[in-house]
Every structure is written in structure tokens, then in C-alpha cells.
Amino acid sequence: MLSVSLDEIPEVARAAWVRLRDELHTILGKDLVALWAHGGTTFPDRPRRPGDLDTYAVLAQPPGDQTGRRIDEAHAVIGREGGVAWDAWYVLAGDAGRREKPSHAFHEGR
């Protein structure tokens, strides 16, 4: 797996991901286990303007309904204010290492 520094990511995407990380840390605290930025925006030959920001979050436990709404609202506000779109997937830590695609942690049927 190739990793790149946040310093190598376009400013618009970097600012959005850093803001999301900070918001999720506020909302979830220790229940936020990991957060990955991935996809075309992180590639060396990335487009000049980021499309959707592919994001993978691992949570220690399922968030309650209110917490899920706060996460969705954070995505909406950051997206609107930063001019980005999100392609985000939230999974539980216990499901993250399985071979089969894990269920979304708080959007049933997604």
C-alpha cells in the first residue's frame, strides 16, 4: 500500500479531511479508531480538482441515532463550505478485518 503525506494532497482536500478528522474526534472521541483518506485524490497523477473524497472510518462501537446525524451533518457542512463531495464508509472495528465487505456502521442497508 502506498502512503502519502497530507502535505502532498491538494489543499482543498487536505483542509476538508483535516476538518472532518477534527469534527469526528469531537463527536466520537475514543470511538474513532481510525480514519483513512484514499482514492484518486491521493494518487501522484490525481486530477487538479478533487472529485469525491474517498474516506474510510473505523469505529469502536455503533453510534447512536443522534451521533449518526451529527456525523452526517459534519459531512454536509464541510462539503458545502469546502466545495467537496464525500464518499465515506464507516465500519465497526470488529468488522473491518473481515474478507467480506463490512456493513456500514450506522446506515442500515448501505
C-alpha positions in Angstrom: 0.0 0.0 0.0 1.3 3.4 -1.0 1.0 6.1 1.6 1.4 9.8 1.0 1.8 12.7 3.4 -1.2 15.1 3.9 1.2 17.8 2.7 1.1 16.1 -0.8 -2.7 16.3 -1.0 -4.4 19.2 -2.8 -5.2 22.0 -0.3 -9.0 21.7 -0.7 -9.0 18.0 0.0 -6.4 18.3 2.8 -8.4 21.0 4.6 -11.6 19.0 4.3 -10.1 15.8 5.6 -8.3 17.6 8.5 -11.6 19.3 9.4 -13.5 16.1 9.2 -10.9 14.3 11.4 -11.2 17.1 14.0 -15.0 17.0 13.9 -15.2 13.3 14.2 -12.8 13.4 17.1 -15.1 15.9 18.8 -18.2 13.8 18.0 -16.8 10.3 18.6 -13.9 10.7 21.0 -12.2 7.4 21.6 -14.8 5.6 19.5 -13.0 6.9 16.4 -10.4 4.1 15.9 -9.0 5.1 12.5 -9.6 7.4 9.5 -8.2 6.9 6.1 -8.2 9.2 3.1 -7.8 7.2 -0.1 -8.7 7.1 -3.8 -7.8 9.3 -6.8 -7.2 12.5 -4.7 -4.2 10.8 -3.1 -2.6 9.5 -6.3 0.5 11.1 -7.7 -1.4 11.7 -11.0 -4.5 13.0 -9.3 -6.8 15.4 -11.0 -6.3 19.1 -10.4 -9.7 19.4 -8.7 -10.7 16.7 -6.3 -13.9 14.9 -7.1 -15.4 13.0 -4.2 -13.2 12.4 -1.2 -13.0 8.7 -0.5 -12.9 8.2 3.2 -12.9 5.1 5.4 -13.6 5.4 9.1 -13.3 2.6 11.7 -15.4 3.0 14.9 -15.2 1.1 18.2 -18.9 0.8 18.5 -22.1 1.7 16.6 -23.0 5.3 17.0 -26.5 6.1 18.3 -29.0 7.9 16.0 -28.1 11.3 17.3 -24.4 10.7 16.8 -25.0 9.4 13.3 -26.9 12.5 12.5 -24.1 14.7 13.8 -21.6 12.8 11.6 -23.9 13.2 8.6 -24.2 16.9 9.4 -20.4 17.3 9.7 -20.0 15.8 6.2 -22.7 18.1 4.8 -21.3 21.3 6.4 -17.7 20.6 5.5 -18.7 19.6 2.0 -20.8 22.7 1.4 -18.2 25.1 2.9 -15.2 23.4 1.4 -16.7 22.7 -2.0 -16.1 18.9 -1.8 -18.2 15.8 -2.0 -17.8 12.8 0.2 -17.7 9.1 -0.5 -17.4 7.9 3.1 -17.7 4.5 4.6 -18.0 3.9 8.4 -17.4 0.4 9.7 -17.0 -1.2 13.1 -13.6 -2.3 14.2 -14.8 -5.9 14.6 -15.9 -6.0 11.0 -13.0 -4.1 9.4 -10.7 -7.1 9.1 -13.2 -9.5 7.5 -12.9 -10.7 4.0 -16.4 -9.8 3.1 -17.4 -6.2 2.7 -18.5 -4.8 6.1 -21.8 -3.2 6.7 -22.0 0.5 7.2 -21.8 1.2 10.9 -24.9 3.4 11.1 -26.7 3.5 7.7 -28.6 0.2 7.5 -28.7 -1.4 4.1 -26.0 0.9 2.7 
